[in-house]
Amino acid sequence: MNYLNSDLDLEALGQTLRTTGRVQIRNFFSKEVADALDQALQRIDWQLVYRDLNGDRRLTGEQLRALTPEQRWQLTEGIHSVAREGFQFSFFSDSLVEALQEGRTDLLARFMRYMAEEDFLSVMRRLSGDDAIKGVYAQATLYSRGNFLTAHDDHVEREDRRLAYVINLTRRWSPDWGGLLHFTGEDGSVLDTFYPHFNSLSLFTVPQSHFVSYVPPYAMGERQAITGWLIAARERGLP
């Protein structure tokens, strides 16, 4: 099966990435692959990921559905209180690394395996010019009303992240619904913005300051993607 769009000009796209530190590639995968991934994301029982005062937290779909309105309000207030003081995120996730570790054989787990193999990694090395890339970490993500990701640069001391990526799989979106990937300068200015075009791949070097804008209550869609990092270290990727 041909996963990638065979018409891509990888040399020109790689030149943009290596020169500017970021690139968004439209129609990166074949239509059949993008359509299949879109359908697979519709079947996820999403988990909410966020931070509290003690660190990263995750609530399963079952736990979320069991919350009372009062508990939901308290959860939202807690998320916002952390955001007022520093780095915070609130979005829905499904770890594709864990999917493989748990022995799942669904399409998303198989796609994670594909990304960890040489055919995909060699393209990432060709685009970036970074021959040290050896592995990948991936999660399916969904931003709905009230979700956001505050500014950060993706650097983690114990990991060797070389590139961050976003495989956008949202068919219907509007820029005033938020959920846009913004890149910022040292003074806080927005230097560039990537819109979540369906079947586009956003690639950018790590570290690089960026955030995903708040999805407001009036948004009429959900921004779904597969996101993660290309890494030199293999601890978070696949053996």
N, C-alpha and C positions, 0 to 999 in steps of 0.2 A: 504494500500500500504506500502511495506517495503522500507523506504527511504535509510537506511544504509546497507552497506555490512555486512552481517551476519557473515562473517569469521574473522572480526577484533578481535585482541587480545587487548581489551581495557585496561587490567591491565598492560601489558608490555608497551603499548604506553603511558599510563598515567605516568608510572614510568620514562620514558624518559623525558616527559614534566616537571614533578616535579623536576627532578634531574638537567636538563640542562637549563630549562626555555624555551625550544622550541622543536617542533617535527613536522615532515612532514609525513602525513599518506597517503600512496598510496591507490587508489581505495576505497576511504572513502564511497562514495554513491553507491547504486546499479547502474548497467549499464543503466537501463531504466531511472532513475532519472538524471544521468549525461547527457545522450543523450538529454533528454527533455530540460534541462537547457541550453545546448549548442544551440539548435534550437531557444529557446526563446531569447537568447542574440542576435541572428542574426537579430531580428526584431526591435531592439531598434533604435530610432532616437536620437543618442548620443548627450550629451551636453559637451562642453569643460569646465573644471574647472581649475582654476589657481589663482595666487595672483597678485595684483598690489600694488602700494604704499598705497592704502587705505584699503586693506584687501582682503578677498576671493571674487572671481568673478566667474560667470557662463554665458556661451554663449550657447543659444539653437542651435539646428541643423539649424533651419531657419535663425538665425542671422549669423551663420558661413558661410552658403551658399551665403549670401548677401554681404559678404566682398569682396572688390576689392583686387587685388594682392598687391597693396601698403598698404592697411589696414592690410592684413595678415602679411606682412613683419613688420609693426609697432607693431602688436600684439606679434609676436615672439621676436622682440627686447626688448619689454617691459618685457616679461616673463624672458628673459635671464638677463636683468639688475637687476631684483629683486634677481635672483638666485646668482648673483655675490656677493651680500651683505648678504645673509642669507637664511633662509628656503624658499623653493619654490617647487611647484608641477605643472605639466601640464599633464593632461590625460583626458580621456572622462569618463562620469559618468551618471548613472541613479539611483536616490534615490529610494530604495524599501520601505523605511518608508513613503516617500511622496506618493508613489504609493497606499499604503493602505489608507492613510489619504484622498486621492482624490477619493477613492472608486473604484479604479481599481480592476478588477477581473481576470486579465490574470495570466498565470502560475507563473511569477516572483512574483507577489503580493501574490499569494497563498503560494509560497515557503517562503516568508518573514513571513507570518502568522505561518507556520510550525516551523520556527526557533525560534519564540517567544513563542512557546508552550512547555509544560513540557517534552514531549518525547525527544526533541532535547536538551533543557537546562539541563536536568538531565544527559545526556551523557557528556556535557561540564563540569558539576560539578564533575562527576566521573573521567574524564581525568585529570582535574586540581587539584582536592582536595579542591576546593574553593566553599564552600556551600553558599557564599554570592551572587553568580551569579543569577540574577533575570530577565535579559532582554537582548536584542540584538539590535544593529544598523547595517544596511546593505545597501550597494549600489552595483550595477553592475558597473564594471570598464573595460576600454579598453585602453591599451597602444599601440599607433601606432608610426610611425616614428616621432622623435622629442620629444616624451614624456619622462617624468622622475619624480622622487620623491627624493628630497635631504634628507640628514640624519636628523633624528629626533627620539624621543623616545615614541611618542603617548600620553604622559601625558598631560591631560587638567584639570586644577584646578577645574572647575565646574562639571566635570563628574567623575564617579567612574569606569573607565575602568579597567578590570581585565585581559582580554585576547584579543589579536588581532588575526584575522584569515583571511586567503585567501583561497577561494574555487577556485582552478585553473580549467579553462574550455577551455584551448587552446590545440587544437589537433596537430598543427604543429608548432614547434619552434626550434630555434637553439641558443646555448649559446652565439655565437658572435653577435646575434641580440639584446643584452642587455635585459632589462626587468626582470633581475634576482633580487631576494630578498636577500640582503646582510646584515649580522649582524656585527657590528663593536665594537671594544674595545675602551677604553679611549684614547689610542694613535692613533686612526684612523685605526688600522689594521683590515682587514676583518677576522672575526673569523669563520664565517660559511656562506654558500650560499645555498639557496633553489631554485632549478630549477622548472619551472611551469609545472610539469607533469600533463597531463589531468586527471581529477577526483582525484586530491590530495588535502588534507586539510592541510594547514600550520597553526599551532597554536603557539603563543608565548606570554609570560607574558609581562605586561605593568608595569613600563616603561622598554624599551629595545631599544638601538640605532640601527637603521636600515635604509636602503635606497633601492630604486628600480633603477637599472642602466639605463642610457640613451639608448633609442632605436635609432640606427643610420639610416641615410637616405637609406642605402642599405638593411635594413630588409625587408623580403619578407612575413611577416605575421603580425598578430595583437594579442597581449596578452590579453585575456579576462578572467574575474574572477568575483566572488562575494566576496566582502571584507567588513570588519567592525570590531566591538568590541563586546565582551560579557561584560556586565556591571552589577554592583550592583545597581546603581541608575537607575531609570526607565525613566528619563526625555527625553532621546534621543531614547529610545526603544518604545515599545508598551504598552499602559495602560492595 
